[in-house]
């Protein structure tokens, strides 16, 4: 049975994509802890972080760093944070978000009622920062999953 993340990657469920390559994608979460919060998710269904092979973990870390740098630029944050928990969806994912302090990096700070327009605008800021940093080849042409290939 496909995970909700596979359904997003496959376009069965809408997603706000900021990154796509052969191994993974990054898309905005619908419950951001901070504006610009995205999930870096492998295309293959790997249950959890500790199940992934070394090459995949390394690739996800590089993509998370690249996205994190874009978030820092887009939101003028002093740090980018990476959180790995994986309890809510049985499909490996890294939470990458602009960060100002450790106290705010808690899942109970997630905002579950953000308007779609605000989520779209935050994702577009990350997308633009990625393009500005020279990563346009990995930024899908549109925010939706239609251009993932």
N, CA, C and O atoms as a MOPAC input file, in Angstrom:
PM7 MOZYME 1SCF
protein

 N      0.84000 1    -1.17800 1     0.00000 1
 C      0.00000 1     0.00000 1     0.00000 1
 C      0.88800 1     1.24700 1     0.00000 1
 O      1.83300 1     1.34100 1     0.78400 1
 N      0.58900 1     2.18000 1    -0.86200 1
 C      1.37200 1     3.40400 1    -0.96900 1
 C      1.18300 1     4.29800 1     0.25100 1
 O      0.09800 1     4.37900 1     0.82700 1
 N      2.26800 1     4.96500 1     0.62300 1
 C      2.15700 1     5.93900 1     1.70900 1
 C      1.56500 1     7.23000 1     1.16200 1
 O      1.49300 1     7.42400 1    -0.05100 1
 N      1.14500 1     8.10400 1     2.05900 1
 C      0.63300 1     9.40000 1     1.64700 1
 C      1.71200 1    10.17500 1     0.88400 1
 O      1.39300 1    10.93400 1    -0.03100 1
 N      2.98000 1     9.99200 1     1.25000 1
 C      4.05700 1    10.68800 1     0.53900 1
 C      4.21400 1    10.16700 1    -0.88900 1
 O      4.46000 1    10.94900 1    -1.80800 1
 N      4.07600 1     8.87200 1    -1.08300 1
 C      4.13000 1     8.31600 1    -2.44000 1
 C      2.98100 1     8.87400 1    -3.26700 1
 O      3.15800 1     9.18600 1    -4.44500 1
 N      1.82000 1     9.00000 1    -2.66700 1
 C      0.67300 1     9.55500 1    -3.38800 1
 C      0.91400 1    11.01900 1    -3.75000 1
 O      0.48400 1    11.46800 1    -4.81200 1
 N      1.58400 1    11.75800 1    -2.89400 1
 C      1.93100 1    13.14600 1    -3.22100 1
 C      2.94600 1    13.16300 1    -4.36000 1
 O      2.79100 1    13.91600 1    -5.32200 1
 N      3.98300 1    12.33600 1    -4.25100 1
 C      5.01500 1    12.27700 1    -5.29700 1
 C      4.40800 1    11.87700 1    -6.63600 1
 O      4.78700 1    12.41900 1    -7.67400 1
 N      3.47100 1    10.93600 1    -6.62200 1
 C      2.83600 1    10.45600 1    -7.84700 1
 C      1.73300 1    11.37400 1    -8.37400 1
 O      1.16400 1    11.10800 1    -9.43200 1
 N      1.42700 1    12.45000 1    -7.65100 1
 C      0.41300 1    13.39400 1    -8.10100 1
 C     -1.00900 1    13.00900 1    -7.77000 1
 O     -1.94300 1    13.66500 1    -8.23000 1
 N     -1.20400 1    11.94900 1    -6.97300 1
 C     -2.55300 1    11.55200 1    -6.57300 1
 C     -3.12200 1    12.50000 1    -5.52500 1
 O     -4.33800 1    12.65700 1    -5.41100 1
 N     -2.24100 1    13.12300 1    -4.76700 1
 C     -2.59700 1    14.11700 1    -3.76100 1
 C     -1.76000 1    15.35200 1    -4.09000 1
 O     -0.57100 1    15.22400 1    -4.38200 1
 N     -2.35900 1    16.54500 1    -4.04800 1
 C     -1.58700 1    17.74400 1    -4.37200 1
 C     -0.41600 1    17.95300 1    -3.41300 1
 O     -0.48700 1    17.60600 1    -2.23500 1
 N      0.65100 1    18.52500 1    -3.94300 1
 C      1.82000 1    18.85800 1    -3.13700 1
 C      2.44100 1    20.15000 1    -3.63100 1
 O      2.30000 1    20.50900 1    -4.80000 1
 N      3.12300 1    20.84200 1    -2.74900 1
 C      3.81500 1    22.09500 1    -3.08300 1
 C      5.31200 1    21.79700 1    -3.17100 1
 O      6.01800 1    21.84300 1    -2.16500 1
 N      5.78700 1    21.49400 1    -4.36800 1
 C      7.15300 1    21.01200 1    -4.56200 1
 C      8.14600 1    22.14400 1    -4.75500 1
 O      7.90200 1    23.09200 1    -5.50100 1
 N      9.27400 1    22.02100 1    -4.06500 1
 C     10.36100 1    22.99000 1    -4.22000 1
 C     11.60000 1    22.34100 1    -4.83900 1
 O     12.48100 1    23.05400 1    -5.31900 1
 N     11.68900 1    21.02000 1    -4.84200 1
 C     12.87100 1    20.29800 1    -5.31900 1
 C     12.43700 1    18.95300 1    -5.87800 1
 O     11.50900 1    18.32800 1    -5.36500 1
 N     13.11200 1    18.51200 1    -6.93100 1
 C     12.89700 1    17.15900 1    -7.45200 1
 C     14.17400 1    16.71200 1    -8.15100 1
 O     14.76600 1    17.45700 1    -8.93100 1
 N     14.58900 1    15.47900 1    -7.85600 1
 C     15.68700 1    14.84600 1    -8.58400 1
 C     15.37300 1    13.36700 1    -8.69200 1
 O     14.28000 1    12.93300 1    -8.32800 1
 N     16.31500 1    12.59600 1    -9.18500 1
 C     16.05500 1    11.17700 1    -9.43000 1
 C     15.82400 1    10.36700 1    -8.15900 1
 O     15.17600 1     9.32200 1    -8.21000 1
 N     16.33600 1    10.82200 1    -7.03000 1
 C     16.26200 1    10.04600 1    -5.79400 1
 C     15.24300 1    10.57200 1    -4.78500 1
 O     14.71800 1     9.80600 1    -3.97600 1
 N     14.95900 1    11.89300 1    -4.83100 1
 C     14.08500 1    12.45300 1    -3.80200 1
 C     13.36900 1    13.69800 1    -4.29700 1
 O     13.65800 1    14.23100 1    -5.36900 1
 N     12.43300 1    14.13400 1    -3.48300 1
 C     11.72200 1    15.39500 1    -3.70100 1
 C     11.68200 1    16.14000 1    -2.38400 1
 O     11.92600 1    15.56700 1    -1.32200 1
 N     11.37000 1    17.42700 1    -2.46400 1
 C     11.10300 1    18.21500 1    -1.26100 1
 C      9.82300 1    18.99400 1    -1.52200 1
 O      9.66500 1    19.62600 1    -2.56600 1
 N      8.91900 1    18.93900 1    -0.56100 1
 C      7.65500 1    19.66500 1    -0.69800 1
 C      7.26100 1    20.25800 1     0.64200 1
 O      7.67200 1    19.78000 1     1.70000 1
 N      6.45700 1    21.30600 1     0.57500 1
 C      6.02000 1    22.00000 1     1.77900 1
 C      5.09000 1    21.10600 1     2.59100 1
 O      4.24600 1    20.39600 1     2.04300 1
 N      5.26300 1    21.15700 1     3.88900 1
 C      4.33200 1    20.46400 1     4.76900 1
 C      3.05700 1    21.29000 1     4.91100 1
 O      3.09200 1    22.51400 1     4.78600 1
 N      1.94200 1    20.63000 1     5.17000 1
 C      0.68600 1    21.34500 1     5.37200 1
 C      0.53800 1    21.81900 1     6.81300 1
 O     -0.42700 1    22.50800 1     7.14500 1
 N      1.49100 1    21.45200 1     7.66900 1
 C      1.46900 1    21.87700 1     9.07200 1
 C      2.85200 1    22.41400 1     9.45000 1
 O      3.58700 1    21.76500 1    10.19400 1
 N      3.20600 1    23.59500 1     8.93900 1
 C      4.55800 1    24.10700 1     9.16800 1
 C      4.80600 1    24.54400 1    10.61200 1
 O      3.93500 1    25.11400 1    11.27000 1
 N      6.00500 1    24.26500 1    11.07600 1
 C      6.45400 1    24.77300 1    12.37200 1
 C      6.89200 1    26.23100 1    12.20000 1
 O      6.60600 1    27.07800 1    13.04600 1
 N      7.59000 1    26.51000 1    11.09400 1
 C      7.94300 1    27.87200 1    10.70500 1
 C      7.61600 1    28.02100 1     9.22400 1
 O      7.51300 1    27.02500 1     8.50800 1
 N      7.45400 1    29.25500 1     8.76200 1
 C      7.21600 1    29.48600 1     7.34200 1
 C      8.37900 1    28.90600 1     6.54100 1
 O      9.54100 1    29.06300 1     6.91400 1
 N      8.05700 1    28.23800 1     5.44500 1
 C      9.08600 1    27.64600 1     4.59900 1
 C      9.46400 1    26.22600 1     4.96000 1
 O     10.34800 1    25.65800 1     4.31900 1
 N      8.83900 1    25.63000 1     5.94900 1
 C      9.10000 1    24.26300 1     6.40600 1
 C      8.77000 1    23.28000 1     5.27800 1
 O      7.64400 1    23.24800 1     4.78200 1
 N      9.76500 1    22.48000 1     4.88100 1
 C      9.56600 1    21.47500 1     3.84100 1
 C     10.00700 1    20.10400 1     4.33600 1
 O     10.71900 1    19.97500 1     5.33200 1
 N      9.56400 1    19.09200 1     3.61400 1
 C      9.95600 1    17.71200 1     3.87300 1
 C     10.79300 1    17.22700 1     2.70400 1
 O     10.39400 1    17.38600 1     1.55000 1
 N     11.94900 1    16.63800 1     2.98400 1
 C     12.78200 1    16.00400 1     1.96600 1
 C     12.49000 1    14.50500 1     2.06100 1
 O     12.71400 1    13.88000 1     3.09800 1
 N     11.98700 1    13.94300 1     0.96000 1
 C     11.43700 1    12.58600 1     0.97200 1
 C     12.02100 1    11.76800 1    -0.17800 1
 O     11.99600 1    12.22600 1    -1.32000 1
 N     12.54500 1    10.57200 1     0.09000 1
 C     13.00800 1     9.73600 1    -1.01900 1
 C     11.82500 1     9.26900 1    -1.86700 1
 O     10.72300 1     9.05900 1    -1.36000 1
 N     12.07200 1     9.11300 1    -3.15000 1
 C     11.01700 1     8.60100 1    -4.03200 1
 C     10.65400 1     7.16100 1    -3.66100 1
 O      9.48200 1     6.78500 1    -3.69700 1
 N     11.65500 1     6.36200 1    -3.30700 1
 C     11.39800 1     4.98300 1    -2.87700 1
 C     10.84500 1     4.98600 1    -1.46700 1
 O     11.23600 1     5.80200 1    -0.63300 1
 N      9.93600 1     4.06800 1    -1.21000 1
 C      9.34700 1     3.96200 1     0.11600 1
 C     10.31200 1     3.23800 1     1.05000 1
 O     10.42500 1     2.01300 1     1.02600 1
 N     10.98700 1     4.00600 1     1.85400 1
 C     11.85300 1     3.49200 1     2.91100 1
 C     11.14200 1     3.83800 1     4.21100 1
 O     10.80000 1     4.99900 1     4.43600 1
 N     10.91600 1     2.85600 1     5.06100 1
 C     10.09900 1     3.06700 1     6.24500 1
 C     10.66300 1     4.13400 1     7.18100 1
 O      9.94100 1     5.04500 1     7.58500 1
 N     11.93000 1     4.03100 1     7.52300 1
 C     12.49200 1     4.95700 1     8.50100 1
 C     13.96200 1     5.22200 1     8.21800 1
 O     14.60900 1     4.50300 1     7.45600 1
 N     14.46400 1     6.25800 1     8.84200 1
 C     15.83200 1     6.74100 1     8.67000 1
 C     16.86300 1     5.62100 1     8.81500 1
 O     17.79500 1     5.53000 1     8.01600 1
 N     16.70400 1     4.78800 1     9.80900 1
 C     17.68500 1     3.73700 1    10.07200 1
 C     17.63000 1     2.59300 1     9.06900 1
 O     18.51700 1     1.74000 1     9.06200 1
 N     16.60900 1     2.56000 1     8.22700 1
 C     16.50700 1     1.53300 1     7.18700 1
 C     17.16900 1     1.94900 1     5.87600 1
 O     17.38100 1     1.10800 1     5.00300 1
 N     17.49500 1     3.21600 1     5.72700 1
 C     18.04200 1     3.72700 1     4.46500 1
 C     19.50500 1     3.33400 1     4.30900 1
 O     20.24200 1     3.24500 1     5.29100 1
 N     19.91600 1     3.10000 1     3.06700 1
 C     21.32500 1     2.80500 1     2.82700 1
 C     22.14500 1     4.09500 1     2.89700 1
 O     21.60400 1     5.19900 1     2.83900 1
 N     23.44800 1     3.92900 1     3.02100 1
 C     24.34300 1     5.07200 1     3.22000 1
 C     24.24300 1     6.09800 1     2.09400 1
 O     24.24900 1     7.30200 1     2.35000 1
 N     24.15200 1     5.63400 1     0.86600 1
 C     24.09500 1     6.56100 1    -0.27000 1
 C     22.83600 1     7.41900 1    -0.22000 1
 O     22.89100 1     8.61400 1    -0.50800 1
 N     21.71200 1     6.82600 1     0.13900 1
 C     20.46200 1     7.58500 1     0.22400 1
 C     20.52500 1     8.59500 1     1.37200 1
 O     20.14000 1     9.75100 1     1.19600 1
 N     20.99900 1     8.17700 1     2.52600 1
 C     21.12800 1     9.10200 1     3.66300 1
 C     22.01600 1    10.28300 1     3.27500 1
 O     21.68800 1    11.43100 1     3.57400 1
 N     23.13600 1    10.00300 1     2.61200 1
 C     24.04300 1    11.07300 1     2.19500 1
 C     23.35200 1    12.01600 1     1.21000 1
 O     23.47400 1    13.23500 1     1.33000 1
 N     22.63300 1    11.46200 1     0.24600 1
 C     21.95400 1    12.30300 1    -0.74200 1
 C     20.88700 1    13.16900 1    -0.07700 1
 O     20.79800 1    14.36400 1    -0.35800 1
 N     20.08300 1    12.58000 1     0.79800 1
 C     19.05100 1    13.35000 1     1.48800 1
 C     19.66600 1    14.47300 1     2.31500 1
 O     19.11400 1    15.57100 1     2.38500 1
 N     20.80800 1    14.19800 1     2.94000 1
 C     21.48800 1    15.22100 1     3.74000 1
 C     21.97600 1    16.37100 1     2.86000 1
 O     21.86500 1    17.53400 1     3.24900 1
 N     22.50900 1    16.06400 1     1.69300 1
 C     22.97800 1    17.11000 1     0.77900 1
 C     21.79500 1    17.95300 1     0.29400 1
 O     21.88700 1    19.18000 1     0.24900 1
 N     20.70200 1    17.31000 1    -0.06400 1
 C     19.51900 1    18.05500 1    -0.50600 1
 C     18.97100 1    18.89300 1     0.65100 1
 O     18.59700 1    20.04800 1     0.44700 1
 N     18.91900 1    18.33100 1     1.85500 1
 C     18.44200 1    19.09000 1     3.01300 1
 C     19.32000 1    20.31300 1     3.26000 1
 O     18.80800 1    21.38500 1     3.58400 1
 N     20.62600 1    20.16600 1     3.11200 1
 C     21.53200 1    21.30200 1     3.29000 1
 C     21.26700 1    22.36400 1     2.22200 1
 O     21.22600 1    23.55600 1     2.52700 1
 N     21.08900 1    21.93600 1     0.98200 1
 C     20.82900 1    22.86700 1    -0.11400 1
 C     19.51800 1    23.61800 1     0.11900 1
 O     19.46100 1    24.83800 1    -0.03300 1
 N     18.48100 1    22.89500 1     0.48500 1
 C     17.19100 1    23.51900 1     0.77500 1
 C     17.31700 1    24.42800 1     1.99800 1
 O     16.76300 1    25.52700 1     2.01000 1
 N     18.03300 1    23.98400 1     3.01200 1
 C     18.22400 1    24.79600 1     4.20900 1
 C     18.90300 1    26.11900 1     3.91600 1
 O     18.51900 1    27.15100 1     4.46400 1
 N     19.90500 1    26.09600 1     3.05900 1
 C     20.57300 1    27.35000 1     2.66900 1
 C     19.58600 1    28.27900 1     1.96400 1
 O     19.59000 1    29.48800 1     2.19500 1
 N     18.75300 1    27.71800 1     1.11600 1
 C     17.74500 1    28.52400 1     0.42200 1
 C     16.74800 1    29.10500 1     1.42700 1
 O     16.34800 1    30.26200 1     1.29800 1
 N     16.35000 1    28.32600 1     2.41100 1
 C     15.42800 1    28.82300 1     3.43900 1
 C     16.06100 1    29.96700 1     4.22600 1
 O     15.40000 1    30.96800 1     4.50500 1
 N     17.32600 1    29.82600 1     4.58300 1
 C     18.00900 1    30.89400 1     5.30900 1
 C     17.98600 1    32.18500 1     4.49100 1
 O     17.74200 1    33.26800 1     5.02300 1
 N     18.24200 1    32.05400 1     3.21000 1
 C     18.22400 1    33.22100 1     2.33100 1
 C     16.81500 1    33.79500 1     2.19300 1
 O     16.62400 1    35.00600 1     2.30200 1
 N     15.84300 1    32.94300 1     1.95600 1
 C     14.47100 1    33.38400 1     1.70500 1
 C     13.81300 1    34.00400 1     2.92500 1
 O     13.00400 1    34.92200 1     2.79200 1
 N     14.15000 1    33.51400 1     4.11300 1
 C     13.46900 1    33.96400 1     5.33000 1
 C     14.39200 1    34.70500 1     6.29600 1
 O     13.99000 1    35.04400 1     7.40900 1
 N     15.62000 1    34.95300 1     5.87000 1
 C     16.59500 1    35.67600 1     6.68500 1
 C     16.71700 1    35.05300 1     8.08500 1
 O     16.71800 1    35.75500 1     9.09600 1
 N     16.82000 1    33.72600 1     8.11100 1
 C     16.95500 1    33.02800 1     9.39900 1
 C     18.43200 1    32.73400 1     9.67300 1
 O     19.19700 1    32.48700 1     8.74000 1
 N     18.83300 1    32.75900 1    10.94100 1
 C     20.22600 1    32.49400 1    11.26000 1
 C     20.63300 1    31.03500 1    11.08900 1
 O     21.81800 1    30.73500 1    10.94300 1
 N     19.66600 1    30.13400 1    11.10600 1
 C     19.94200 1    28.70500 1    10.98800 1
 C     18.86600 1    28.03800 1    10.13300 1
 O     17.77100 1    28.56200 1     9.93100 1
 N     19.23300 1    26.86500 1     9.64600 1
 C     18.25900 1    25.93400 1     9.07900 1
 C     18.35000 1    24.69200 1     9.95400 1
 O     19.44400 1    24.25200 1    10.30700 1
 N     17.21600 1    24.13800 1    10.29800 1
 C     17.18100 1    22.97000 1    11.17400 1
 C     16.69600 1    21.74800 1    10.40700 1
 O     15.93100 1    21.85400 1     9.44900 1
 N     17.15900 1    20.59100 1    10.85000 1
 C     16.70000 1    19.31800 1    10.30300 1
 C     16.20200 1    18.47700 1    11.46700 1
 O     16.90500 1    18.28000 1    12.45800 1
 N     14.98800 1    17.99000 1    11.33100 1
 C     14.39300 1    17.11800 1    12.34000 1
 C     14.02900 1    15.79900 1    11.67600 1
 O     13.46800 1    15.78200 1    10.58100 1
 N     14.34500 1    14.70800 1    12.33300 1
 C     13.98400 1    13.38500 1    11.82800 1
 C     13.22800 1    12.67800 1    12.94400 1
 O     13.78400 1    12.39900 1    14.00700 1
 N     11.97700 1    12.39500 1    12.69400 1
 C     11.17000 1    11.68900 1    13.68800 1
 C     10.51400 1    10.48900 1    13.02300 1
 O     10.82000 1     9.34200 1    13.34900 1
 N      9.60900 1    10.76100 1    12.08800 1
 C      9.04200 1     9.69100 1    11.27800 1
 C      7.91200 1     8.91300 1    11.89300 1
 O      7.59400 1     7.82100 1    11.42000 1
 N      7.29200 1     9.43000 1    12.92800 1
 C      6.19200 1     8.69300 1    13.52600 1
 C      4.87600 1     8.88100 1    12.78600 1
 O      4.02100 1     7.99500 1    12.80900 1
 N      4.70300 1    10.02400 1    12.13100 1
 C      3.40300 1    10.32600 1    11.53400 1
 C      3.16400 1     9.64800 1    10.19200 1
 O      2.01400 1     9.37700 1     9.84700 1
 N      4.21200 1     9.36600 1     9.42600 1
 C      4.07600 1     8.68900 1     8.12700 1
 C      5.20500 1     7.66200 1     8.02600 1
 O      6.36800 1     8.01000 1     8.22700 1
 N      4.88000 1     6.39600 1     7.71700 1
 C      5.91900 1     5.36800 1     7.62100 1
 C      6.68100 1     5.42200 1     6.28800 1
 O      6.72000 1     4.45000 1     5.53400 1
 N      7.27600 1     6.57200 1     6.02800 1
 C      8.05100 1     6.81700 1     4.81100 1
 C      9.09400 1     7.84800 1     5.23000 1
 O      8.75300 1     8.97300 1     5.59600 1
 N     10.35700 1     7.45900 1     5.17500 1
 C     11.45300 1     8.32400 1     5.59000 1
 C     11.27400 1     9.74800 1     5.08500 1
 O     10.96900 1     9.96600 1     3.91200 1
 N     11.46500 1    10.71500 1     5.97600 1
 C     11.41500 1    12.11800 1     5.57300 1
 C     12.19300 1    12.96300 1     6.56400 1
 O     12.20600 1    12.69800 1     7.76600 1
 N     12.84100 1    13.98600 1     6.02800 1
 C     13.57600 1    14.95100 1     6.84000 1
 C     12.78800 1    16.25200 1     6.84200 1
 O     12.44700 1    16.78100 1     5.78400 1
 N     12.50400 1    16.76200 1     8.02500 1
 C     11.88500 1    18.08000 1     8.15300 1
 C     13.02300 1    19.09400 1     8.06400 1
 O     13.98400 1    19.01400 1     8.82900 1
 N     12.92300 1    20.03700 1     7.14600 1
 C     13.93500 1    21.08100 1     6.99600 1
 C     13.20400 1    22.41300 1     7.11700 1
 O     12.23300 1    22.66800 1     6.40500 1
 N     13.68200 1    23.25600 1     8.02600 1
 C     12.96400 1    24.49600 1     8.26100 1
 C     13.87800 1    25.63200 1     8.69600 1
 O     14.90000 1    25.40400 1     9.34400 1
 N     13.50100 1    26.86800 1     8.33100 1
 C     14.23600 1    28.01300 1     8.84300 1
 C     14.06500 1    28.04900 1    10.36500 1
 O     12.98800 1    27.76400 1    10.88700 1
 N     15.14900 1    28.40400 1    11.06400 1
 C     15.08800 1    28.35900 1    12.53200 1
 C     15.73500 1    29.59700 1    13.14200 1
 O     16.74800 1    30.10600 1    12.66400 1
 N     15.10400 1    30.05700 1    14.21800 1
 C     15.61100 1    31.20900 1    14.95500 1
 C     16.04900 1    30.82400 1    16.36100 1
 O     16.87800 1    31.51000 1    16.95900 1
 N     15.50000 1    29.72900 1    16.90100 1
 C     15.89900 1    29.26400 1    18.23200 1
 C     15.45000 1    27.82000 1    18.41200 1
 O     14.57900 1    27.33800 1    17.68800 1
 N     16.04200 1    27.14200 1    19.36800 1
 C     15.70500 1    25.73700 1    19.60100 1
 C     14.31900 1    25.55600 1    20.20600 1
 O     13.66600 1    24.54000 1    19.96400 1
 N     13.87500 1    26.50400 1    20.96900 1
 C     12.58000 1    26.37400 1    21.63500 1
 C     11.42400 1    26.23700 1    20.64000 1
 O     10.41700 1    25.59400 1    20.93800 1
 N     11.57200 1    26.84000 1    19.46600 1
 C     10.48600 1    26.77900 1    18.49500 1
 C     10.48000 1    25.49300 1    17.67900 1
 O      9.52600 1    25.23300 1    16.94600 1
 N     11.52300 1    24.69000 1    17.79500 1
 C     11.64600 1    23.47600 1    16.97600 1
 C     10.93100 1    22.28400 1    17.61700 1
 O     11.53400 1    21.25000 1    17.90200 1
 N      9.66200 1    22.45900 1    17.82600 1
 C      8.84900 1    21.41000 1    18.44400 1
 C      7.63000 1    21.15900 1    17.57300 1
 O      7.01300 1    22.09300 1    17.06100 1
 N      7.29400 1    19.89500 1    17.41400 1
 C      6.16300 1    19.55300 1    16.56700 1
 C      4.85000 1    20.10200 1    17.11100 1
 O      3.90900 1    20.30300 1    16.34300 1
 N      4.76200 1    20.35000 1    18.41800 1
 C      3.52700 1    20.93100 1    18.93000 1
 C      3.39500 1    22.41300 1    18.56700 1
 O      2.37100 1    23.02900 1    18.86300 1
 N      4.41800 1    22.99200 1    17.92800 1
 C      4.32400 1    24.35100 1    17.38900 1
 C      3.79600 1    24.36200 1    15.95000 1
 O      3.63900 1    25.42800 1    15.35600 1
 N      3.52800 1    23.19900 1    15.39800 1
 C      3.03600 1    23.12800 1    14.02200 1
 C      1.68800 1    23.83100 1    13.90400 1
 O      0.81700 1    23.70500 1    14.76400 1
 N      1.54700 1    24.57500 1    12.81100 1
 C      0.29900 1    25.31100 1    12.55100 1
 C     -0.52100 1    24.49300 1    11.54500 1
 O     -0.12600 1    24.32600 1    10.39200 1
 N     -1.65100 1    23.99800 1    12.00000 1
 C     -2.47500 1    23.10600 1    11.17900 1
 C     -3.55600 1    23.84000 1    10.39200 1
 O     -4.32600 1    23.21000 1     9.66700 1
 N     -3.62200 1    25.15300 1    10.52400 1
 C     -4.70700 1    25.90300 1     9.89200 1
 C     -4.19900 1    27.01600 1     8.97900 1
 O     -4.87500 1    28.02900 1     8.80200 1
 N     -3.01100 1    26.83200 1     8.39800 1
 C     -2.44300 1    27.85100 1     7.51700 1
 C     -3.25500 1    27.92600 1     6.22100 1
 O     -3.57300 1    26.89300 1     5.63200 1
 N     -3.58800 1    29.12500 1     5.78000 1
 C     -4.29600 1    29.25200 1     4.49400 1
 C     -3.40800 1    28.77400 1     3.33900 1
 O     -2.18600 1    28.92200 1     3.37500 1
 N     -4.03900 1    28.20800 1     2.33200 1
 C     -3.30600 1    27.69100 1     1.17200 1
 C     -2.43800 1    28.77100 1     0.53900 1
 O     -1.32500 1    28.48400 1     0.09800 1
 N     -2.92300 1    29.99800 1     0.48800 1
 C     -2.16800 1    31.08800 1    -0.12400 1
 C     -0.86200 1    31.34300 1     0.63200 1
 O      0.16100 1    31.64100 1     0.01500 1
 N     -0.88900 1    31.23100 1     1.94200 1
 C      0.31800 1    31.44500 1     2.73800 1
 C      1.31700 1    30.29900 1     2.52300 1
 O      2.52100 1    30.53500 1     2.42300 1
 N      0.81800 1    29.06700 1     2.45100 1
 C      1.68400 1    27.91900 1     2.18200 1
 C      2.30800 1    28.04200 1     0.79300 1
 O      3.49600 1    27.77400 1     0.61300 1
 N      1.50100 1    28.44900 1    -0.18600 1
 C      2.00900 1    28.63400 1    -1.55000 1
 C      3.09900 1    29.70300 1    -1.58500 1
 O      4.14300 1    29.50900 1    -2.20800 1
 N      2.85700 1    30.82100 1    -0.92100 1
 C      3.81300 1    31.92900 1    -0.94300 1
 C      5.13200 1    31.53100 1    -0.28100 1
 O      6.20200 1    31.87300 1    -0.78400 1
 N      5.06600 1    30.81600 1     0.83300 1
 C      6.29100 1    30.38100 1     1.51600 1
 C      7.07000 1    29.40100 1     0.64600 1
 O      8.29200 1    29.50400 1     0.53900 1
 N      6.37800 1    28.45600 1     0.02700 1
 C      7.05300 1    27.49800 1    -0.85500 1
 C      7.68000 1    28.21800 1    -2.04100 1
 O      8.78900 1    27.87700 1    -2.45200 1
 N      6.99600 1    29.19600 1    -2.58700 1
 C      7.54100 1    29.93200 1    -3.73600 1
 C      8.79000 1    30.70900 1    -3.34200 1
 O      9.70100 1    30.85200 1    -4.15600 1
 N      8.85300 1    31.21100 1    -2.12000 1
 C     10.06500 1    31.90300 1    -1.65700 1
 C     11.25100 1    30.94200 1    -1.62900 1
 O     12.35800 1    31.31100 1    -2.01900 1
 N     11.02400 1    29.72300 1    -1.17300 1
 C     12.09400 1    28.71900 1    -1.15300 1
 C     12.48600 1    28.36400 1    -2.58000 1
 O     13.67300 1    28.27000 1    -2.89300 1
 N     11.50400 1    28.16600 1    -3.44300 1
 C     11.77000 1    27.83500 1    -4.84900 1
 C     12.62800 1    28.92800 1    -5.49900 1
 O     13.59500 1    28.63200 1    -6.20100 1
 N     12.26300 1    30.19600 1    -5.25600 1
 C     13.01100 1    31.29300 1    -5.86200 1
 C     14.43900 1    31.34500 1    -5.31400 1
 O     15.38300 1    31.58500 1    -6.06800 1
 N     14.60100 1    31.12400 1    -4.02400 1
 C     15.94600 1    31.12300 1    -3.44100 1
 C     16.78700 1    29.98700 1    -4.01300 1
 O     17.98800 1    30.15600 1    -4.22100 1
 N     16.17500 1    28.83300 1    -4.27200 1
 C     16.90200 1    27.72500 1    -4.90700 1
 C     17.31700 1    28.09800 1    -6.32700 1
 O     18.44700 1    27.83000 1    -6.73600 1
 N     16.41200 1    28.70900 1    -7.07400 1
 C     16.76100 1    29.15600 1    -8.43300 1
 C     17.87900 1    30.19100 1    -8.37600 1
 O     18.82900 1    30.12300 1    -9.15500 1
 N     17.77200 1    31.14500 1    -7.46000 1
 C     18.78500 1    32.19100 1    -7.33600 1
 C     20.16000 1    31.61200 1    -6.99600 1
 O     21.18800 1    32.18400 1    -7.35700 1
 N     20.16600 1    30.47800 1    -6.30000 1
 C     21.42400 1    29.83000 1    -5.91400 1
 C     21.95300 1    28.89900 1    -7.00900 1
 O     22.96500 1    28.22600 1    -6.81000 1
 N     21.28300 1    28.85600 1    -8.15400 1
 C     21.77500 1    28.05700 1    -9.27300 1
 C     21.21500 1    26.65200 1    -9.36600 1
 O     21.75900 1    25.82500 1   -10.09700 1
 N     20.15200 1    26.36100 1    -8.65200 1
 C     19.58400 1    25.00500 1    -8.64400 1
 C     18.30700 1    24.89600 1    -9.46800 1
 O     17.46600 1    24.03800 1    -9.19800 1
 N     18.15600 1    25.76100 1   -10.47300 1
 C     16.91600 1    25.77700 1   -11.24700 1
 C     16.60200 1    24.42700 1   -11.88900 1
 O     15.43100 1    24.11300 1   -12.10200 1
 N     17.61200 1    23.62700 1   -12.20200 1
 C     17.37000 1    22.31500 1   -12.81500 1
 C     16.60500 1    21.38200 1   -11.88200 1
 O     15.95700 1    20.44000 1   -12.33900 1
 N     16.67600 1    21.63700 1   -10.58600 1
 C     15.97800 1    20.78300 1    -9.62400 1
 C     14.69700 1    21.40400 1    -9.07600 1
 O     14.02600 1    20.80100 1    -8.23800 1
 N     14.35400 1    22.59400 1    -9.53800 1
 C     13.11900 1    23.23900 1    -9.10700 1
 C     12.06700 1    22.96000 1   -10.18100 1
 O     12.19800 1    23.43600 1   -11.30900 1
 N     11.03300 1    22.19700 1    -9.84600 1
 C      9.99800 1    21.91100 1   -10.85200 1
 C      9.43400 1    23.20600 1   -11.42900 1
 O      9.37500 1    24.22800 1   -10.74600 1
 N      9.02200 1    23.15000 1   -12.69400 1
 C      8.53400 1    24.34200 1   -13.38700 1
 C      7.32700 1    24.95900 1   -12.70000 1
 O      7.13500 1    26.17400 1   -12.74500 1
 N      6.51200 1    24.12200 1   -12.06200 1
 C      5.34200 1    24.61700 1   -11.32800 1
 C      5.39500 1    24.08400 1    -9.91600 1
 O      6.07500 1    23.09900 1    -9.62700 1
 N      4.66700 1    24.74900 1    -9.04500 1
 C      4.62000 1    24.37700 1    -7.63400 1
 C      3.96000 1    23.01700 1    -7.42600 1
 O      4.29900 1    22.31600 1    -6.47300 1
 N      3.02800 1    22.62800 1    -8.29200 1
 C      2.30900 1    21.36800 1    -8.11900 1
 C      3.13100 1    20.18000 1    -8.59400 1
 O      4.20500 1    20.34400 1    -9.17400 1
 N      2.61800 1    18.98900 1    -8.34200 1
 C      3.33500 1    17.76300 1    -8.68000 1
 C      3.31400 1    17.43400 1   -10.17300 1
 O      3.89000 1    16.42300 1   -10.57600 1
 N      2.68700 1    18.23300 1   -10.98300 1
 C      2.52300 1    17.91800 1   -12.40300 1
 C      3.83300 1    17.77700 1   -13.16600 1
 O      3.88500 1    17.06200 1   -14.16700 1
 N      4.89000 1    18.44300 1   -12.71600 1
 C      6.13900 1    18.47100 1   -13.47900 1
 C      7.25000 1    17.59500 1   -12.89600 1
 O      8.42000 1    17.81900 1   -13.20900 1
 N      6.93100 1    16.63200 1   -12.08100 1
 C      7.97300 1    15.85300 1   -11.41800 1
 C      8.58900 1    14.78900 1   -12.30700 1
 O      9.76300 1    14.45800 1   -12.14400 1
 N      7.83500 1    14.25500 1   -13.23200 1
 C      8.38800 1    13.24700 1   -14.13200 1
 C      8.74800 1    11.94600 1   -13.51600 1
 O      9.22000 1    11.04500 1   -14.20900 1

